[in-house]
Amino acid sequence: MKPIEYYLTLPYRMEIVPDITEDGYVASYPELPGCISSGETIATAVTNLEDAKKSWLEAALEDHLVIPEPNDLESYSGQFKLRIPKSLHRQLSEHARQEGTSMNQYCLYLLTKFDTQYHPQ
C-alpha cells in the first residue's frame, strides 16, 4: 500500500451538483465510493470535500482496503480554450463572485452539472 500523500496528489474526478433540498451544493469523488460532502456555496462544498477525501483515504488505509486510482487521464491535458461573448464572460464572472469562487471553478461546476444531467452514468 502507498502512503496517503500519494493518493492525495492523484487527480480524482470531482462532481458538484446543486442540493435542492438543502439549498446548497453536494460535491463528491465518484471514484472513491461514499466520499461526499456538501456546503452552502461551491467553494465551501469543495473545501469540505477535500477534508472528506483525506478522512476517506485515512479510513481506507487503516482498514487495509484497496484504494482505486483515477481513471487513465494521461491523454487529456485538463485544459481547452473557449472563446465566449464579452457579455457572457461578465455574467459568469459576476455569478462566480456571488458564489465566492473563481470563474474557472464556477465554469467547471456548470459544465459538470449539465454534462451529468444530459449524460448520466
Residue pairs with C-beta under 8 A, 6 or more apart in sequence:
1 61
1 64
1 67
2 67
4 54
4 57
4 58
4 61
7 57
7 67
7 69
8 53
8 54
8 57
10 69
10 70
11 70
11 73
11 78
12 29
12 31
12 32
12 53
12 70
13 29
13 30
13 31
13 70
13 71
14 27
14 28
14 29
14 46
14 49
14 112
15 27
15 28
15 29
15 30
15 112
15 116
16 25
16 26
16 27
16 42
16 45
16 46
16 108
16 109
16 112
16 113
17 25
17 26
17 112
17 113
17 116
18 24
18 25
18 26
18 113
19 25
19 26
19 38
22 38
23 40
24 38
24 39
24 40
24 41
24 44
24 45
25 38
25 39
25 40
25 41
25 42
25 44
25 45
25 109
26 36
26 37
26 38
26 45
27 36
27 37
27 38
27 39
27 42
27 45
27 46
27 48
27 49
28 35
28 36
28 37
28 49
29 35
29 36
29 49
29 53
29 56
30 121
31 68
31 69
31 70
31 71
32 53
32 56
32 57
32 67
32 68
34 56
35 49
35 52
35 53
35 56
36 49
36 52
37 45
37 48
37 49
37 51
37 52
38 45
38 48
39 45
39 46
39 47
39 48
41 99
41 100
41 101
42 99
42 100
42 101
42 105
42 106
42 109
43 99
43 100
43 101
43 105
44 100
46 101
46 105
57 67
60 67
61 67
84 92
92 103
92 106
92 107
93 103
95 106
96 102
96 103
96 105
96 106
96 107
99 106
101 109
